[in-house]
Amino acid sequence: MKYRINQLKLNIKKEVKKEDLLLPKEIINNFKIVKRSIDARDKNNIQFSYNIDIDVDEKKFNKLPIRLKKKFIISNSKNYIPPKLNKNIKIENDNRPIVVGFGPAGIFTSLILSNAGCKPIIYEKGEEIENRTDILFGEGGAGTFSDGKLNTLNYDPSGINEFVLNTLIENGANSNILYDKLAHIGTDKLKPIIHNIKEKIISLGSEIHFNTEFSLNNFNYKQYKAPIILCTGHSSINIYNELFSENFILQRKPFAMGIRVEHKQELINKAQYGNISKEDLNILGNASYKLSYKCRDGRSIYSFCMCPGGYVINTISNNNQICTNGMSYHSRSSDYANSAIVCNIKENDIKGVSPLDFLNLQIEIEKKAYKLGNGSIPKTTYKEYKEEKHNIVRQIYENINLPFDLNQDIIEGIEYFKTKIYGFNNDDTVIYGPETRTSSVIKILRDEEYKAINKDNIYVAGEGAGYAGGIMSSAIDGVKVAQSIIQKINGV
């Protein structure tokens, strides 16, 4: 029987052993760390906080005093077993599933389908990982050129979350991603991991076509009877326009946008850890933060995609548009920390009725930023951003179709964040803009089988479809979509 103990606090230098688990060693068969987070509330005694699953001798456990047993709950964690095709089903060339996009959703959709014997055909508009220059498109998706953050679920009864993480580990990721609350891989390590998964997919009989712009119309999708799975990411404007013209049911999806701030990492470490020794900093790694604030006008301002020891990069590489993003290598060893500071944009903030309204707003802002920065990311100091009425970054959000002053709300939020991180609002804090691609601005409505509404064979998955928001949630959604397809093929 497995039991879980939550929030077990231990010294950061200590390795977890049986004698730390508050149970007699003789009743413990084995244990597994489920989650590890940093508890730095007491700067003089920073600890790791663990959630741990313990496999125990049930008879001996039941004999323990009730006061001791109360510290444990039954663990419902399961191992996910990918589905297989029934032995009597054969996949031929004319009924092979098609996967469009090879980001996290596309990769794991393809992996599950390939493992089942479906031999999908995969189309990706960008380059292979070794040749990529486009930040948004290509093998691995936009998340490849980011921090590789793996925001994991605390409750995962299906086991899919752990299956995704184990797949990444089997292909080169460090095992700590299974339990670290703020786990990340880093751009440098993501590249070979994604390459290895791709080779596995190909070895199972699937094929991948890079530098191939997929079009539903050109493909004549209405005549194709096998599943077509759209895993196109949140920036595939051509696909959104096609779906709109083909009367797919789309909705505007609330999102967030704002600016990106950059501080010296030393300032963030000091605020989060206090006067920490170099030895302890090496154990904990450069500090991160997660901040939020509700403005006087009711808007939410919050940090997003925080990159300790990272870099600010330009996300858009064509179409005369610019958007910022953050990235880190595995070591997170640069001298600077950056994060988006964004404001929530609500569905009724634009009075139009088209599901493409937010997408058009996004494009308008990014083109304006490109022009203001003469092709480079507009940047300024916080002092200039706060005090100069027509500062280069402030101008990005002036005279746009929103019913509130986004710049003023961001300034209000940053002034509050100084109460959480001393120095957050320093005059020399660097401000970049715009940050507009926090998530998809469109949701493609789908049914309980993950098919687009009223479309017999078109499935939609991941962030681009509006059902995920990052590497892990997109990968998990891809697994679920592939599972549904396999079940349907099997007649379930």
Secondary structure, DSSP 8 states (H G I E B T S, - for coil): -EEEEEEEEEETT----GGGSSS-GGGEEEEEEEEEEEE-SSTTS-EEEEEEEEEE-HHHHHTS-HHHHTT-EE------------TT----GGG--EEE--SHHHHHHHHHHHHHT---EEE-SS--GGG---SSSSTT-GGGGS--B----S--TTSHHHHHHHHHHHTT--GGGGTBTT-B--HHHHHHHHHHHHHHHHHTT-EEE-S----HHHHTGGG--S-EEE---TT-HHHHHHHHHTT--EEE--EEEEEEEEEEHHHHHHHHHSS--HHHHHHH-S-----EEE-TTS-EEEEEEEETT-EEEE---STT---EEEE--TT--SSEEEEEEEEEE-GGGS----TTHHHHHHHHHHHHHHHHTTTS--EEEHHHHHH-TT-HHHHHTTT-S-SS-HHHHHHHHHHHHTTTSTTTT-TT-EEEEEE--SS-SEEE-B-TTSBBTT-SSEEE-STTTTS--SHHHHHHHHHHHHHHHHHHHTT-
